[in-house]
Amino acid sequence: MHPFRLGATVLLLAGATVPAWALDAPLAADTTVNASLPANNFGALPTINVGGGAAGLLRFDLGMLPAGTSAAKLAKATLVLYVNRVGSPGAIDLRTLYGPWTEGSVTASSLPPHGLIYLSQPVPAAGNYMSVDVTLQVKNWISNPASNFGLLIAPAAAAPGTVAFFDSK
């Protein structure tokens, strides 16, 4: 299985040198919700399903960042997804989630509110990784840790027929 990864490069200023560290933020929770089965929980699935009424939820643990890390010290954060299978080519949208959820209990009926489209990105062919720049969102989470409810992955508004399966943790 190829896990999701959120790599954050953090610049820590020390005197005249500027060291850069690459860190992986562990995935704290992931699941799929499906509007066709609004009361079902899919937290145990080995994939995050997107499309055909399904959307994926991801939340990362930023507690591994060094003490004192501020948003200003974050140079870049990248979400890396492994595309397990593509049912219908297209693109995905990432949206910011604005409420709590748990992997073992969230359903389409209890899906927390989510924001406007964070960004849209084409899905590559199965067997490939895709990298998504999520720097601005991670900076927001660093500045306000209580707002880290994660991201929603859905078919892009411009490509609603997209169906893709990403490996889960």
N, C-alpha and C positions, 0 to 999 in steps of 0.2 A: 504494500500500500504506500502511496505517496502522500504524506501529510500536507496540510496547508501550512504555510509559513508566512510570518510577517517579519520581515527583516528591517530593522531600523538602524541606520548609521547615525551614531551620535558623536558630535564633535565636542570634546571637552577641552576648553582652553586652559593651558598651563604655561605661564610665562610667555616666551617667544615662540614656543612650538605649538602646533595644533594637531594633536593626535586624533585619529578617527577610529572608532570602534564599530564593528558590525555585530549586531546582536539579533538573535531570533526570539521573538515574543511567542510563547507557547499558546496554542489554541486552547482556550478555557472551555468552550462549548461550541457545538455545531449540530445542526439538524435541518430537516426539510419540513415545510408545511405545505399542505395541498388543499386548495379551495374546493376540489371535488370531494374530499374526505375531511370536512372541516373539524370533526371531533377527534381525528386520529393524530397520534404522535409518532414521529418517524426518527427519533433521536438515536435509535440503535442501528440504523441503516449504514452500510459501508460506503455509501456515496451521498453527496449532496445533489439532489435532483432539482433542476431548474427548467421550467417550461411545462406546457400542458397543464397549467393550473398550479404547478409547484414552484416554490421559491426556497432559497437556502438562507440560513441564518448563521453567522459566525461572530464569536466574541473572543477577544484576545486578552491575555494576562500581561499587563505592562509593568507588573511588579518587579520584573527582572532588570529594569533600567536602573543604572547606578543612582544612589541617593543624590539628590540635588539636581537631577536632570530637569531642565526646563524646556519648554517648547522652542525657545530660541536656540538651544543647543542641538536640536534634532536637524540633521542635514537632509535626510531622506528616509521614507518608510515605504516599503514595497510589499504588496500582498502577492504571494506566488501561489498559483492554483495549478494542480495537475488535472488535465482534461482526460478523464477515463474513457468517455464515450460521447459521441455527438449523434443525437437522433435527427435533428434538423439544424443545419448551419445557421449562424446568425451572430448576434451580439448579446451581451449582458449589460444590465445597469446595476450599479451599486448604490444603495440608499442607506443613509444613517438611521439607525434605530433609536427611538426616544423613550423606551420603557423597558423594564426588566422582563426577563424570560429565563426559563431553565430548559436544558436540553431534553430532560426526561418528561416534561409536561406541556411544553408549548404546542399549540395546534393552530390551524388557520383561524379558528374562532377566537383564540386568545392572543393572536399576533399583536405585538405592541405597535404603536404608531411609528411611522417611518417618514423620513423627510423627502424632499425633492430629490431628483436624480443627482447623485454625486458625480457620476461619470458613466460613460458608455464605452464598451470595448468589444471588438470582434473576438469571437471564440475561435481558437486555432483548431486544427484537426486533432482527433483523438491521439493520445500518446505524447502530446506536447504539453509543456508548461506555458502558462501565460502570467505575465507580471503586470501588476496594476499599481500605479503610483497613488498611495493613500496618505502622503505626507501631511496635507492640510488637516485631514480628519484625525490623524494620530497626534498632531500638535494640539488640536482641540481637546483630545482626551488627556494629554499630559497636563494641560492647563486646568482642566476640570475633570479629575478622575471619576467623579460621580456620574458623569455623562457617558461613560464607556459602556454602552449597551450593545455595541457591535454594529455589524453591517447586514443588510439584506441583499441577496443576489437574486435578480429576477430577469426574465427576458427583456431586452431593450425595448423601449416604447417604439422605436423605429423598426424593430424586428421581433414582433410579438410571437411569431411562430418558432422561435429558437427553442431547441430542446438540447440540454447538455447535462452531463453527469460528471461531477468532480469528486476525486477521492476525498474521503473523510478521514478524521484522525483515528 
